[in-house]
Amino acid sequence: MKSLLWTLLAIALVANVFTSITLSGVTQMLVSVGTGVVVLASAAGLYVLRDKHSG
């Protein structure tokens, strides 16, 4: 599960950078919002699944 979340995080970050360079206007904004949601969701999932160390 963690590997899937890390993969989604990396793909969404790369897609966001790529669309920022290549797209413009409303299309760029909508894709950025979509990839931003994926980044936040995968980061939240990774935070919930983190290993908890005692001490």
mmCIF entry with sequence, helices, sheets and N, C-alpha, C, O atoms, coordinates in Angstrom:
data_MODEL
# 
_entry.id   MODEL 
# 
_entity.id                         1 
_entity.type                       polymer 
_entity.pdbx_number_of_molecules   1 
# 
_entity_poly.entity_id                      1 
_entity_poly.type                           'polypeptide(L)' 
_entity_poly.nstd_linkage                   no 
_entity_poly.nstd_monomer                   no 
_entity_poly.pdbx_seq_one_letter_code       MKSLLWTLLAIALVANVFTSITLSGVTQMLVSVGTGVVVLASAAGLYVLRDKHSG 
_entity_poly.pdbx_seq_one_letter_code_can   MKSLLWTLLAIALVANVFTSITLSGVTQMLVSVGTGVVVLASAAGLYVLRDKHSG 
_entity_poly.pdbx_strand_id                 A 
# 
loop_
_entity_poly_seq.entity_id 
_entity_poly_seq.num 
_entity_poly_seq.mon_id 
_entity_poly_seq.hetero 
1 1  MET n 
1 2  LYS n 
1 3  SER n 
1 4  LEU n 
1 5  LEU n 
1 6  TRP n 
1 7  THR n 
1 8  LEU n 
1 9  LEU n 
1 10 ALA n 
1 11 ILE n 
1 12 ALA n 
1 13 LEU n 
1 14 VAL n 
1 15 ALA n 
1 16 ASN n 
1 17 VAL n 
1 18 PHE n 
1 19 THR n 
1 20 SER n 
1 21 ILE n 
1 22 THR n 
1 23 LEU n 
1 24 SER n 
1 25 GLY n 
1 26 VAL n 
1 27 THR n 
1 28 GLN n 
1 29 MET n 
1 30 LEU n 
1 31 VAL n 
1 32 SER n 
1 33 VAL n 
1 34 GLY n 
1 35 THR n 
1 36 GLY n 
1 37 VAL n 
1 38 VAL n 
1 39 VAL n 
1 40 LEU n 
1 41 ALA n 
1 42 SER n 
1 43 ALA n 
1 44 ALA n 
1 45 GLY n 
1 46 LEU n 
1 47 TYR n 
1 48 VAL n 
1 49 LEU n 
1 50 ARG n 
1 51 ASP n 
1 52 LYS n 
1 53 HIS n 
1 54 SER n 
1 55 GLY n 
# 
_struct_asym.id          A 
_struct_asym.entity_id   1 
# 
loop_
_struct_conf.conf_type_id 
_struct_conf.id 
_struct_conf.pdbx_PDB_helix_id 
_struct_conf.beg_label_comp_id 
_struct_conf.beg_label_asym_id 
_struct_conf.beg_label_seq_id 
_struct_conf.pdbx_beg_PDB_ins_code 
_struct_conf.end_label_comp_id 
_struct_conf.end_label_asym_id 
_struct_conf.end_label_seq_id 
_struct_conf.pdbx_end_PDB_ins_code 
_struct_conf.beg_auth_comp_id 
_struct_conf.beg_auth_asym_id 
_struct_conf.beg_auth_seq_id 
_struct_conf.end_auth_comp_id 
_struct_conf.end_auth_asym_id 
_struct_conf.end_auth_seq_id 
_struct_conf.pdbx_PDB_helix_class 
_struct_conf.details 
_struct_conf.pdbx_PDB_helix_length 
HELX_P HELX_P1 AA1 LYS A 2  ? THR A 22 ? LYS A 2  THR A 22 1 ? 21 
HELX_P HELX_P2 AA2 GLY A 25 ? VAL A 48 ? GLY A 25 VAL A 48 1 ? 24 
# 
_struct_conf_type.id          HELX_P 
_struct_conf_type.criteria    ? 
_struct_conf_type.reference   ? 
# 
loop_
_atom_site.group_PDB 
_atom_site.id 
_atom_site.type_symbol 
_atom_site.label_atom_id 
_atom_site.label_alt_id 
_atom_site.label_comp_id 
_atom_site.label_asym_id 
_atom_site.label_entity_id 
_atom_site.label_seq_id 
_atom_site.pdbx_PDB_ins_code 
_atom_site.Cartn_x 
_atom_site.Cartn_y 
_atom_site.Cartn_z 
_atom_site.occupancy 
_atom_site.B_iso_or_equiv 
_atom_site.pdbx_formal_charge 
_atom_site.auth_seq_id 
_atom_site.auth_comp_id 
_atom_site.auth_asym_id 
_atom_site.auth_atom_id 
_atom_site.pdbx_PDB_model_num 
ATOM 1   N N  . MET A 1 1  ? 0.820  -1.190 0.000   1.00 0.00 ? 1  MET A N  1 
ATOM 2   C CA . MET A 1 1  ? 0.000  0.000  0.000   1.00 0.00 ? 1  MET A CA 1 
ATOM 3   C C  . MET A 1 1  ? 0.870  1.263  0.000   1.00 0.00 ? 1  MET A C  1 
ATOM 4   O O  . MET A 1 1  ? 0.593  2.229  -0.712  1.00 0.00 ? 1  MET A O  1 
ATOM 5   N N  . LYS A 1 2  ? 1.934  1.227  0.822   1.00 0.00 ? 2  LYS A N  1 
ATOM 6   C CA . LYS A 1 2  ? 2.802  2.400  0.887   1.00 0.00 ? 2  LYS A CA 1 
ATOM 7   C C  . LYS A 1 2  ? 3.480  2.665  -0.447  1.00 0.00 ? 2  LYS A C  1 
ATOM 8   O O  . LYS A 1 2  ? 3.646  3.817  -0.850  1.00 0.00 ? 2  LYS A O  1 
ATOM 9   N N  . SER A 1 3  ? 3.872  1.589  -1.135  1.00 0.00 ? 3  SER A N  1 
ATOM 10  C CA . SER A 1 3  ? 4.541  1.788  -2.429  1.00 0.00 ? 3  SER A CA 1 
ATOM 11  C C  . SER A 1 3  ? 3.588  2.407  -3.442  1.00 0.00 ? 3  SER A C  1 
ATOM 12  O O  . SER A 1 3  ? 4.010  3.216  -4.268  1.00 0.00 ? 3  SER A O  1 
ATOM 13  N N  . LEU A 1 4  ? 2.311  2.044  -3.393  1.00 0.00 ? 4  LEU A N  1 
ATOM 14  C CA . LEU A 1 4  ? 1.317  2.647  -4.282  1.00 0.00 ? 4  LEU A CA 1 
ATOM 15  C C  . LEU A 1 4  ? 1.153  4.135  -3.976  1.00 0.00 ? 4  LEU A C  1 
ATOM 16  O O  . LEU A 1 4  ? 1.078  4.956  -4.890  1.00 0.00 ? 4  LEU A O  1 
ATOM 17  N N  . LEU A 1 5  ? 1.098  4.476  -2.699  1.00 0.00 ? 5  LEU A N  1 
ATOM 18  C CA . LEU A 1 5  ? 0.951  5.880  -2.314  1.00 0.00 ? 5  LEU A CA 1 
ATOM 19  C C  . LEU A 1 5  ? 2.180  6.695  -2.707  1.00 0.00 ? 5  LEU A C  1 
ATOM 20  O O  . LEU A 1 5  ? 2.046  7.829  -3.167  1.00 0.00 ? 5  LEU A O  1 
ATOM 21  N N  . TRP A 1 6  ? 3.386  6.128  -2.530  1.00 0.00 ? 6  TRP A N  1 
ATOM 22  C CA . TRP A 1 6  ? 4.601  6.833  -2.940  1.00 0.00 ? 6  TRP A CA 1 
ATOM 23  C C  . TRP A 1 6  ? 4.622  7.027  -4.454  1.00 0.00 ? 6  TRP A C  1 
ATOM 24  O O  . TRP A 1 6  ? 5.033  8.080  -4.943  1.00 0.00 ? 6  TRP A O  1 
ATOM 25  N N  . THR A 1 7  ? 4.178  6.004  -5.198  1.00 0.00 ? 7  THR A N  1 
ATOM 26  C CA . THR A 1 7  ? 4.128  6.107  -6.655  1.00 0.00 ? 7  THR A CA 1 
ATOM 27  C C  . THR A 1 7  ? 3.142  7.187  -7.087  1.00 0.00 ? 7  THR A C  1 
ATOM 28  O O  . THR A 1 7  ? 3.453  8.000  -7.958  1.00 0.00 ? 7  THR A O  1 
ATOM 29  N N  . LEU A 1 8  ? 1.959  7.199  -6.484  1.00 0.00 ? 8  LEU A N  1 
ATOM 30  C CA . LEU A 1 8  ? 0.976  8.236  -6.804  1.00 0.00 ? 8  LEU A CA 1 
ATOM 31  C C  . LEU A 1 8  ? 1.505  9.629  -6.482  1.00 0.00 ? 8  LEU A C  1 
ATOM 32  O O  . LEU A 1 8  ? 1.300  10.571 -7.247  1.00 0.00 ? 8  LEU A O  1 
ATOM 33  N N  . LEU A 1 9  ? 2.177  9.753  -5.359  1.00 0.00 ? 9  LEU A N  1 
ATOM 34  C CA . LEU A 1 9  ? 2.743  11.035 -4.965  1.00 0.00 ? 9  LEU A CA 1 
ATOM 35  C C  . LEU A 1 9  ? 3.761  11.520 -5.989  1.00 0.00 ? 9  LEU A C  1 
ATOM 36  O O  . LEU A 1 9  ? 3.730  12.679 -6.403  1.00 0.00 ? 9  LEU A O  1 
ATOM 37  N N  . ALA A 1 10 ? 4.656  10.637 -6.394  1.00 0.00 ? 10 ALA A N  1 
ATOM 38  C CA . ALA A 1 10 ? 5.690  11.014 -7.360  1.00 0.00 ? 10 ALA A CA 1 
ATOM 39  C C  . ALA A 1 10 ? 5.101  11.347 -8.720  1.00 0.00 ? 10 ALA A C  1 
ATOM 40  O O  . ALA A 1 10 ? 5.502  12.332 -9.340  1.00 0.00 ? 10 ALA A O  1 
ATOM 41  N N  . ILE A 1 11 ? 4.156  10.545 -9.192  1.00 0.00 ? 11 ILE A N  1 
ATOM 42  C CA . ILE A 1 11 ? 3.540  10.794 -10.497 1.00 0.00 ? 11 ILE A CA 1 
ATOM 43  C C  . ILE A 1 11 ? 2.772  12.111 -10.490 1.00 0.00 ? 11 ILE A C  1 
ATOM 44  O O  . ILE A 1 11 ? 2.841  12.879 -11.449 1.00 0.00 ? 11 ILE A O  1 
ATOM 45  N N  . ALA A 1 12 ? 2.046  12.370 -9.413  1.00 0.00 ? 12 ALA A N  1 
ATOM 46  C CA . ALA A 1 12 ? 1.271  13.611 -9.335  1.00 0.00 ? 12 ALA A CA 1 
ATOM 47  C C  . ALA A 1 12 ? 2.188  14.834 -9.296  1.00 0.00 ? 12 ALA A C  1 
ATOM 48  O O  . ALA A 1 12 ? 1.878  15.860 -9.902  1.00 0.00 ? 12 ALA A O  1 
ATOM 49  N N  . LEU A 1 13 ? 3.303  14.733 -8.592  1.00 0.00 ? 13 LEU A N  1 
ATOM 50  C CA . LEU A 1 13 ? 4.245  15.860 -8.556  1.00 0.00 ? 13 LEU A CA 1 
ATOM 51  C C  . LEU A 1 13 ? 4.848  16.126 -9.928  1.00 0.00 ? 13 LEU A C  1 
ATOM 52  O O  . LEU A 1 13 ? 4.943  17.275 -10.361 1.00 0.00 ? 13 LEU A O  1 
ATOM 53  N N  . VAL A 1 14 ? 5.257  15.056 -10.611 1.00 0.00 ? 14 VAL A N  1 
ATOM 54  C CA . VAL A 1 14 ? 5.828  15.214 -11.955 1.00 0.00 ? 14 VAL A CA 1 
ATOM 55  C C  . VAL A 1 14 ? 4.777  15.749 -12.914 1.00 0.00 ? 14 VAL A C  1 
ATOM 56  O O  . VAL A 1 14 ? 5.075  16.623 -13.729 1.00 0.00 ? 14 VAL A O  1 
ATOM 57  N N  . ALA A 1 15 ? 3.559  15.242 -12.834 1.00 0.00 ? 15 ALA A N  1 
ATOM 58  C CA . ALA A 1 15 ? 2.487  15.715 -13.706 1.00 0.00 ? 15 ALA A CA 1 
ATOM 59  C C  . ALA A 1 15 ? 2.185  17.186 -13.458 1.00 0.00 ? 15 ALA A C  1 
ATOM 60  O O  . ALA A 1 15 ? 1.916  17.932 -14.400 1.00 0.00 ? 15 ALA A O  1 
ATOM 61  N N  . ASN A 1 16 ? 2.226  17.602 -12.210 1.00 0.00 ? 16 ASN A N  1 
ATOM 62  C CA . ASN A 1 16 ? 1.959  18.996 -11.887 1.00 0.00 ? 16 ASN A CA 1 
ATOM 63  C C  . ASN A 1 16 ? 3.028  19.915 -12.476 1.00 0.00 ? 16 ASN A C  1 
ATOM 64  O O  . ASN A 1 16 ? 2.707  20.967 -13.028 1.00 0.00 ? 16 ASN A O  1 
ATOM 65  N N  . VAL A 1 17 ? 4.278  19.525 -12.361 1.00 0.00 ? 17 VAL A N  1 
ATOM 66  C CA . VAL A 1 17 ? 5.358  20.326 -12.938 1.00 0.00 ? 17 VAL A CA 1 
ATOM 67  C C  . VAL A 1 17 ? 5.245  20.357 -14.457 1.00 0.00 ? 17 VAL A C  1 
ATOM 68  O O  . VAL A 1 17 ? 5.397  21.413 -15.072 1.00 0.00 ? 17 VAL A O  1 
ATOM 69  N N  . PHE A 1 18 ? 4.980  19.205 -15.062 1.00 0.00 ? 18 PHE A N  1 
ATOM 70  C CA . PHE A 1 18 ? 4.872  19.117 -16.518 1.00 0.00 ? 18 PHE A CA 1 
ATOM 71  C C  . PHE A 1 18 ? 3.727  19.977 -17.045 1.00 0.00 ? 18 PHE A C  1 
ATOM 72  O O  . PHE A 1 18 ? 3.890  20.688 -18.036 1.00 0.00 ? 18 PHE A O  1 
ATOM 73  N N  . THR A 1 19 ? 2.565  19.913 -16.385 1.00 0.00 ? 19 THR A N  1 
ATOM 74  C CA . THR A 1 19 ? 1.424  20.699 -16.855 1.00 0.00 ? 19 THR A CA 1 
ATOM 75  C C  . THR A 1 19 ? 1.630  22.190 -16.613 1.00 0.00 ? 19 THR A C  1 
ATOM 76  O O  . THR A 1 19 ? 1.109  23.016 -17.362 1.00 0.00 ? 19 THR A O  1 
ATOM 77  N N  . SER A 1 20 ? 2.376  22.535 -15.585 1.00 0.00 ? 20 SER A N  1 
ATOM 78  C CA . SER A 1 20 ? 2.666  23.948 -15.345 1.00 0.00 ? 20 SER A CA 1 
ATOM 79  C C  . SER A 1 20 ? 3.501  24.539 -16.472 1.00 0.00 ? 20 SER A C  1 
ATOM 80  O O  . SER A 1 20 ? 3.382  25.720 -16.795 1.00 0.00 ? 20 SER A O  1 
ATOM 81  N N  . ILE A 1 21 ? 4.350  23.699 -17.068 1.00 0.00 ? 21 ILE A N  1 
ATOM 82  C CA . ILE A 1 21 ? 5.211  24.157 -18.156 1.00 0.00 ? 21 ILE A CA 1 
ATOM 83  C C  . ILE A 1 21 ? 4.468  24.160 -19.486 1.00 0.00 ? 21 ILE A C  1 
ATOM 84  O O  . ILE A 1 21 ? 4.642  25.079 -20.287 1.00 0.00 ? 21 ILE A O  1 
ATOM 85  N N  . THR A 1 22 ? 3.640  23.142 -19.732 1.00 0.00 ? 22 THR A N  1 
ATOM 86  C CA . THR A 1 22 ? 3.069  22.950 -21.066 1.00 0.00 ? 22 THR A CA 1 
ATOM 87  C C  . THR A 1 22 ? 1.675  23.528 -21.250 1.00 0.00 ? 22 THR A C  1 
ATOM 88  O O  . THR A 1 22 ? 1.330  23.924 -22.363 1.00 0.00 ? 22 THR A O  1 
ATOM 89  N N  . LEU A 1 23 ? 0.871  23.592 -20.215 1.00 0.00 ? 23 LEU A N  1 
ATOM 90  C CA . LEU A 1 23 ? -0.508 24.051 -20.360 1.00 0.00 ? 23 LEU A CA 1 
ATOM 91  C C  . LEU A 1 23 ? -0.659 25.479 -19.858 1.00 0.00 ? 23 LEU A C  1 
ATOM 92  O O  . LEU A 1 23 ? 0.223  26.028 -19.199 1.00 0.00 ? 23 LEU A O  1 
ATOM 93  N N  . SER A 1 24 ? -1.802 26.061 -20.190 1.00 0.00 ? 24 SER A N  1 
ATOM 94  C CA . SER A 1 24 ? -2.095 27.403 -19.692 1.00 0.00 ? 24 SER A CA 1 
ATOM 95  C C  . SER A 1 24 ? -3.603 27.560 -19.535 1.00 0.00 ? 24 SER A C  1 
ATOM 96  O O  . SER A 1 24 ? -4.388 26.775 -20.067 1.00 0.00 ? 24 SER A O  1 
ATOM 97  N N  . GLY A 1 25 ? -3.974 28.566 -18.811 1.00 0.00 ? 25 GLY A N  1 
ATOM 98  C CA . GLY A 1 25 ? -5.386 28.902 -18.658 1.00 0.00 ? 25 GLY A CA 1 
ATOM 99  C C  . GLY A 1 25 ? -6.129 27.960 -17.728 1.00 0.00 ? 25 GLY A C  1 
ATOM 100 O O  . GLY A 1 25 ? -5.586 27.442 -16.752 1.00 0.00 ? 25 GLY A O  1 
ATOM 101 N N  . VAL A 1 26 ? -7.394 27.762 -18.072 1.00 0.00 ? 26 VAL A N  1 
ATOM 102 C CA . VAL A 1 26 ? -8.288 26.974 -17.233 1.00 0.00 ? 26 VAL A CA 1 
ATOM 103 C C  . VAL A 1 26 ? -7.853 25.512 -17.185 1.00 0.00 ? 26 VAL A C  1 
ATOM 104 O O  . VAL A 1 26 ? -7.952 24.866 -16.142 1.00 0.00 ? 26 VAL A O  1 
ATOM 105 N N  . THR A 1 27 ? -7.377 24.996 -18.304 1.00 0.00 ? 27 THR A N  1 
ATOM 106 C CA . THR A 1 27 ? -6.936 23.603 -18.349 1.00 0.00 ? 27 THR A CA 1 
ATOM 107 C C  . THR A 1 27 ? -5.807 23.364 -17.355 1.00 0.00 ? 27 THR A C  1 
ATOM 108 O O  . THR A 1 27 ? -5.824 22.381 -16.614 1.00 0.00 ? 27 THR A O  1 
ATOM 109 N N  . GLN A 1 28 ? -4.839 24.253 -17.339 1.00 0.00 ? 28 GLN A N  1 
ATOM 110 C CA . GLN A 1 28 ? -3.711 24.119 -16.417 1.00 0.00 ? 28 GLN A CA 1 
ATOM 111 C C  . GLN A 1 28 ? -4.188 24.195 -14.976 1.00 0.00 ? 28 GLN A C  1 
ATOM 112 O O  . GLN A 1 28 ? -3.709 23.451 -14.121 1.00 0.00 ? 28 GLN A O  1 
ATOM 113 N N  . MET A 1 29 ? -5.126 25.087 -14.702 1.00 0.00 ? 29 MET A N  1 
ATOM 114 C CA . MET A 1 29 ? -5.636 25.240 -13.354 1.00 0.00 ? 29 MET A CA 1 
ATOM 115 C C  . MET A 1 29 ? -6.374 23.981 -12.896 1.00 0.00 ? 29 MET A C  1 
ATOM 116 O O  . MET A 1 29 ? -6.183 23.535 -11.765 1.00 0.00 ? 29 MET A O  1 
ATOM 117 N N  . LEU A 1 30 ? -7.207 23.409 -13.751 1.00 0.00 ? 30 LEU A N  1 
ATOM 118 C CA . LEU A 1 30 ? -7.959 22.217 -13.382 1.00 0.00 ? 30 LEU A CA 1 
ATOM 119 C C  . LEU A 1 30 ? -7.047 21.011 -13.166 1.00 0.00 ? 30 LEU A C  1 
ATOM 120 O O  . LEU A 1 30 ? -7.251 20.236 -12.231 1.00 0.00 ? 30 LEU A O  1 
ATOM 121 N N  . VAL A 1 31 ? -6.048 20.851 -14.021 1.00 0.00 ? 31 VAL A N  1 
ATOM 122 C CA . VAL A 1 31 ? -5.114 19.742 -13.857 1.00 0.00 ? 31 VAL A CA 1 
ATOM 123 C C  . VAL A 1 31 ? -4.281 19.940 -12.589 1.00 0.00 ? 31 VAL A C  1 
ATOM 124 O O  . VAL A 1 31 ? -4.005 18.973 -11.879 1.00 0.00 ? 31 VAL A O  1 
ATOM 125 N N  . SER A 1 32 ? -3.884 21.159 -12.300 1.00 0.00 ? 32 SER A N  1 
ATOM 126 C CA . SER A 1 32 ? -3.120 21.434 -11.087 1.00 0.00 ? 32 SER A CA 1 
ATOM 127 C C  . SER A 1 32 ? -3.938 21.141 -9.833  1.00 0.00 ? 32 SER A C  1 
ATOM 128 O O  . SER A 1 32 ? -3.416 20.603 -8.856  1.00 0.00 ? 32 SER A O  1 
ATOM 129 N N  . VAL A 1 33 ? -5.202 21.492 -9.864  1.00 0.00 ? 33 VAL A N  1 
ATOM 130 C CA . VAL A 1 33 ? -6.068 21.192 -8.722  1.00 0.00 ? 33 VAL A CA 1 
ATOM 131 C C  . VAL A 1 33 ? -6.205 19.686 -8.558  1.00 0.00 ? 33 VAL A C  1 
ATOM 132 O O  . VAL A 1 33 ? -6.139 19.173 -7.441  1.00 0.00 ? 33 VAL A O  1 
ATOM 133 N N  . GLY A 1 34 ? -6.393 18.980 -9.655  1.00 0.00 ? 34 GLY A N  1 
ATOM 134 C CA . GLY A 1 34 ? -6.523 17.523 -9.599  1.00 0.00 ? 34 GLY A CA 1 
ATOM 135 C C  . GLY A 1 34 ? -5.271 16.845 -9.069  1.00 0.00 ? 34 GLY A C  1 
ATOM 136 O O  . GLY A 1 34 ? -5.352 15.966 -8.211  1.00 0.00 ? 34 GLY A O  1 
ATOM 137 N N  . THR A 1 35 ? -4.117 17.252 -9.577  1.00 0.00 ? 35 THR A N  1 
ATOM 138 C CA . THR A 1 35 ? -2.877 16.651 -9.096  1.00 0.00 ? 35 THR A CA 1 
ATOM 139 C C  . THR A 1 35 ? -2.590 17.070 -7.654  1.00 0.00 ? 35 THR A C  1 
ATOM 140 O O  . THR A 1 35 ? -2.015 16.301 -6.885  1.00 0.00 ? 35 THR A O  1 
ATOM 141 N N  . GLY A 1 36 ? -2.986 18.273 -7.294  1.00 0.00 ? 36 GLY A N  1 
ATOM 142 C CA . GLY A 1 36 ? -2.821 18.723 -5.909  1.00 0.00 ? 36 GLY A CA 1 
ATOM 143 C C  . GLY A 1 36 ? -3.640 17.888 -4.937  1.00 0.00 ? 36 GLY A C  1 
ATOM 144 O O  . GLY A 1 36 ? -3.178 17.562 -3.844  1.00 0.00 ? 36 GLY A O  1 
ATOM 145 N N  . VAL A 1 37 ? -4.842 17.549 -5.335  1.00 0.00 ? 37 VAL A N  1 
ATOM 146 C CA . VAL A 1 37 ? -5.690 16.697 -4.496  1.00 0.00 ? 37 VAL A CA 1 
ATOM 147 C C  . VAL A 1 37 ? -5.058 15.318 -4.332  1.00 0.00 ? 37 VAL A C  1 
ATOM 148 O O  . VAL A 1 37 ? -5.065 14.756 -3.237  1.00 0.00 ? 37 VAL A O  1 
ATOM 149 N N  . VAL A 1 38 ? -4.511 14.773 -5.422  1.00 0.00 ? 38 VAL A N  1 
ATOM 150 C CA . VAL A 1 38 ? -3.851 13.465 -5.347  1.00 0.00 ? 38 VAL A CA 1 
ATOM 151 C C  . VAL A 1 38 ? -2.628 13.532 -4.438  1.00 0.00 ? 38 VAL A C  1 
ATOM 152 O O  . VAL A 1 38 ? -2.391 12.616 -3.651  1.00 0.00 ? 38 VAL A O  1 
ATOM 153 N N  . VAL A 1 39 ? -1.850 14.610 -4.540  1.00 0.00 ? 39 VAL A N  1 
ATOM 154 C CA . VAL A 1 39 ? -0.668 14.771 -3.684  1.00 0.00 ? 39 VAL A CA 1 
ATOM 155 C C  . VAL A 1 39 ? -1.079 14.837 -2.218  1.00 0.00 ? 39 VAL A C  1 
ATOM 156 O O  . VAL A 1 39 ? -0.491 14.159 -1.376  1.00 0.00 ? 39 VAL A O  1 
ATOM 157 N N  . LEU A 1 40 ? -2.076 15.639 -1.915  1.00 0.00 ? 40 LEU A N  1 
ATOM 158 C CA . LEU A 1 40 ? -2.514 15.772 -0.516  1.00 0.00 ? 40 LEU A CA 1 
ATOM 159 C C  . LEU A 1 40 ? -3.095 14.466 0.022   1.00 0.00 ? 40 LEU A C  1 
ATOM 160 O O  . LEU A 1 40 ? -2.840 14.098 1.169   1.00 0.00 ? 40 LEU A O  1 
ATOM 161 N N  . ALA A 1 41 ? -3.875 13.765 -0.802  1.00 0.00 ? 41 ALA A N  1 
ATOM 162 C CA . ALA A 1 41 ? -4.478 12.505 -0.360  1.00 0.00 ? 41 ALA A CA 1 
ATOM 163 C C  . ALA A 1 41 ? -3.415 11.438 -0.138  1.00 0.00 ? 41 ALA A C  1 
ATOM 164 O O  . ALA A 1 41 ? -3.470 10.708 0.852   1.00 0.00 ? 41 ALA A O  1 
ATOM 165 N N  . SER A 1 42 ? -2.453 11.338 -1.043  1.00 0.00 ? 42 SER A N  1 
ATOM 166 C CA . SER A 1 42 ? -1.418 10.324 -0.869  1.00 0.00 ? 42 SER A CA 1 
ATOM 167 C C  . SER A 1 42 ? -0.506 10.672 0.309   1.00 0.00 ? 42 SER A C  1 
ATOM 168 O O  . SER A 1 42 ? -0.070 9.775  1.031   1.00 0.00 ? 42 SER A O  1 
ATOM 169 N N  . ALA A 1 43 ? -0.213 11.941 0.511   1.00 0.00 ? 43 ALA A N  1 
ATOM 170 C CA . ALA A 1 43 ? 0.588  12.339 1.665   1.00 0.00 ? 43 ALA A CA 1 
ATOM 171 C C  . ALA A 1 43 ? -0.149 12.039 2.972   1.00 0.00 ? 43 ALA A C  1 
ATOM 172 O O  . ALA A 1 43 ? 0.460  11.587 3.942   1.00 0.00 ? 43 ALA A O  1 
ATOM 173 N N  . ALA A 1 44 ? -1.442 12.288 2.993   1.00 0.00 ? 44 ALA A N  1 
ATOM 174 C CA . ALA A 1 44 ? -2.233 11.969 4.187   1.00 0.00 ? 44 ALA A CA 1 
ATOM 175 C C  . ALA A 1 44 ? -2.266 10.465 4.427   1.00 0.00 ? 44 ALA A C  1 
ATOM 176 O O  . ALA A 1 44 ? -2.168 10.014 5.568   1.00 0.00 ? 44 ALA A O  1 
ATOM 177 N N  . GLY A 1 45 ? -2.403 9.697  3.368   1.00 0.00 ? 45 GLY A N  1 
ATOM 178 C CA . GLY A 1 45 ? -2.379 8.240  3.511   1.00 0.00 ? 45 GLY A CA 1 
ATOM 179 C C  . GLY A 1 45 ? -1.047 7.742  4.033   1.00 0.00 ? 45 GLY A C  1 
ATOM 180 O O  . GLY A 1 45 ? -1.006 6.855  4.886   1.00 0.00 ? 45 GLY A O  1 
ATOM 181 N N  . LEU A 1 46 ? 0.039  8.301  3.534   1.00 0.00 ? 46 LEU A N  1 
ATOM 182 C CA . LEU A 1 46 ? 1.362  7.915  4.030   1.00 0.00 ? 46 LEU A CA 1 
ATOM 183 C C  . LEU A 1 46 ? 1.543  8.307  5.489   1.00 0.00 ? 46 LEU A C  1 
ATOM 184 O O  . LEU A 1 46 ? 2.178  7.580  6.253   1.00 0.00 ? 46 LEU A O  1 
ATOM 185 N N  . TYR A 1 47 ? 0.992  9.445  5.881   1.00 0.00 ? 47 TYR A N  1 
ATOM 186 C CA . TYR A 1 47 ? 1.094  9.871  7.275   1.00 0.00 ? 47 TYR A CA 1 
ATOM 187 C C  . TYR A 1 47 ? 0.325  8.913  8.186   1.00 0.00 ? 47 TYR A C  1 
ATOM 188 O O  . TYR A 1 47 ? 0.794  8.575  9.273   1.00 0.00 ? 47 TYR A O  1 
ATOM 189 N N  . VAL A 1 48 ? -0.842 8.484  7.745   1.00 0.00 ? 48 VAL A N  1 
ATOM 190 C CA . VAL A 1 48 ? -1.647 7.573  8.553   1.00 0.00 ? 48 VAL A CA 1 
ATOM 191 C C  . VAL A 1 48 ? -0.973 6.205  8.658   1.00 0.00 ? 48 VAL A C  1 
ATOM 192 O O  . VAL A 1 48 ? -1.055 5.554  9.699   1.00 0.00 ? 48 VAL A O  1 
ATOM 193 N N  . LEU A 1 49 ? -0.311 5.767  7.592   1.00 0.00 ? 49 LEU A N  1 
ATOM 194 C CA . LEU A 1 49 ? 0.319  4.449  7.572   1.00 0.00 ? 49 LEU A CA 1 
ATOM 195 C C  . LEU A 1 49 ? 1.764  4.425  8.083   1.00 0.00 ? 49 LEU A C  1 
ATOM 196 O O  . LEU A 1 49 ? 2.432  3.395  8.001   1.00 0.00 ? 49 LEU A O  1 
ATOM 197 N N  . ARG A 1 50 ? 2.244  5.548  8.604   1.00 0.00 ? 50 ARG A N  1 
ATOM 198 C CA . ARG A 1 50 ? 3.645  5.616  9.029   1.00 0.00 ? 50 ARG A CA 1 
ATOM 199 C C  . ARG A 1 50 ? 3.891  4.658  10.187  1.00 0.00 ? 50 ARG A C  1 
ATOM 200 O O  . ARG A 1 50 ? 2.982  4.304  10.938  1.00 0.00 ? 50 ARG A O  1 
ATOM 201 N N  . ASP A 1 51 ? 5.145  4.255  10.303  1.00 0.00 ? 51 ASP A N  1 
ATOM 202 C CA . ASP A 1 51 ? 5.539  3.398  11.414  1.00 0.00 ? 51 ASP A CA 1 
ATOM 203 C C  . ASP A 1 51 ? 5.668  4.254  12.672  1.00 0.00 ? 51 ASP A C  1 
ATOM 204 O O  . ASP A 1 51 ? 6.345  5.282  12.674  1.00 0.00 ? 51 ASP A O  1 
ATOM 205 N N  . LYS A 1 52 ? 5.023  3.822  13.713  1.00 0.00 ? 52 LYS A N  1 
ATOM 206 C CA . LYS A 1 52 ? 5.079  4.562  14.962  1.00 0.00 ? 52 LYS A CA 1 
ATOM 207 C C  . LYS A 1 52 ? 6.147  3.953  15.853  1.00 0.00 ? 52 LYS A C  1 
ATOM 208 O O  . LYS A 1 52 ? 6.102  2.766  16.174  1.00 0.00 ? 52 LYS A O  1 
ATOM 209 N N  . HIS A 1 53 ? 7.102  4.772  16.245  1.00 0.00 ? 53 HIS A N  1 
ATOM 210 C CA . HIS A 1 53 ? 8.189  4.329  17.114  1.00 0.00 ? 53 HIS A CA 1 
ATOM 211 C C  . HIS A 1 53 ? 7.872  4.737  18.545  1.00 0.00 ? 53 HIS A C  1 
ATOM 212 O O  . HIS A 1 53 ? 7.485  5.878  18.800  1.00 0.00 ? 53 HIS A O  1 
ATOM 213 N N  . SER A 1 54 ? 8.032  3.820  19.463  1.00 0.00 ? 54 SER A N  1 
ATOM 214 C CA . SER A 1 54 ? 7.797  4.161  20.860  1.00 0.00 ? 54 SER A CA 1 
ATOM 215 C C  . SER A 1 54 ? 9.069  4.768  21.456  1.00 0.00 ? 54 SER A C  1 
ATOM 216 O O  . SER A 1 54 ? 10.183 4.327  21.177  1.00 0.00 ? 54 SER A O  1 
ATOM 217 N N  . GLY A 1 55 ? 8.868  5.772  22.270  1.00 0.00 ? 55 GLY A N  1 
ATOM 218 C CA . GLY A 1 55 ? 10.024 6.345  22.939  1.00 0.00 ? 55 GLY A CA 1 
ATOM 219 C C  . GLY A 1 55 ? 10.258 7.726  22.709  1.00 0.00 ? 55 GLY A C  1 
ATOM 220 O O  . GLY A 1 55 ? 11.216 8.287  23.239  1.00 0.00 ? 55 GLY A O  1 
# 
